[in-house]
Amino acid sequence: MPPTEFSDLLDAVSKVLLRCWILGVILLLFWFGTVVLAGDFAYGVHGNMFDLTLHELKVIHYCGILLAKLVVGLFFFIPWVSIRLVLRKRK
């Protein structure tokens, strides 16, 4: 693969990773906003459905948000930064 095609491929992959990272951050902000603004409603629905206490539901949401942050950072943001550094070095 010639260098220009490889650079174009890396550029396209970096654009996809950036969009995935942005969508992941939007998802996290939406999830956080839902938990903060509609936490009582979620507890009313899911607490009865799964026999959860309010504390258990908050812990589940906290752990889920933490896991989502790790996944978004590790699989989208760090590879995007790495690819951008490689492209910068090639120019």
C-alpha positions in Angstrom: 0.0 0.0 0.0 1.5 3.3 -1.0 2.1 5.9 1.7 -0.6 8.3 0.5 -3.2 5.5 0.5 -2.2 4.5 4.0 -2.4 8.1 5.2 -5.9 8.4 3.7 -7.0 5.2 5.4 -5.6 6.4 8.7 -7.4 9.7 8.2 -10.7 8.0 7.5 -10.3 5.7 10.5 -9.5 8.7 12.7 -12.6 10.5 11.5 -14.8 7.4 12.4 -13.2 7.1 15.8 -13.7 10.8 16.5 -17.4 10.5 15.6 -17.8 7.4 17.8 -16.1 9.2 20.7 -18.4 12.2 20.3 -21.5 10.0 20.2 -20.2 8.1 23.3 -19.8 11.4 25.2 -23.3 12.4 24.1 -24.7 9.1 25.4 -22.9 9.5 28.7 -24.2 13.1 29.1 -27.7 11.9 28.3 -27.4 9.0 30.7 -26.1 11.3 33.5 -28.9 13.8 32.8 -31.5 11.1 32.9 -30.3 9.8 36.2 -30.1 13.3 37.7 -33.4 14.6 36.4 -35.5 11.5 36.2 -33.9 9.3 38.9 -37.2 9.0 40.9 -39.1 8.0 37.8 -36.5 5.4 36.9 -36.6 4.1 40.5 -40.4 3.9 40.4 -40.3 1.8 37.2 -37.2 -0.4 37.8 -37.4 -0.6 41.6 -40.7 -2.4 41.5 -39.8 -4.4 38.4 -36.5 -5.8 39.8 -37.1 -5.4 43.6 -34.2 -2.9 43.9 -33.6 -0.3 46.6 -32.8 3.3 45.6 -29.1 2.8 46.7 -28.8 -0.4 44.5 -30.2 1.4 41.5 -27.8 4.3 42.0 -24.8 2.0 42.3 -25.9 0.2 39.1 -26.1 3.5 37.2 -22.8 4.7 38.6 -21.0 1.5 37.7 -22.6 1.5 34.2 -21.5 5.1 33.6 -18.0 4.3 34.8 -17.8 1.3 32.5 -19.1 3.3 29.5 -16.6 6.0 30.2 -13.7 3.5 30.2 -14.9 1.8 27.0 -15.4 5.2 25.2 -12.0 6.4 26.3 -10.1 3.2 25.6 -11.6 2.1 22.3 -12.3 5.5 20.7 -10.4 8.4 22.2 -6.9 6.9 22.8 -6.8 5.2 19.3 -7.9 8.5 17.7 -5.1 10.4 19.5 -2.6 7.8 18.5 -3.6 7.9 14.8 -3.5 11.7 14.8 0.0 11.6 16.2 1.1 9.1 13.6 -0.4 11.3 10.8 1.2 14.4 12.2 4.6 12.7 12.3 4.2 11.5 8.7 3.7 15.1 7.4 
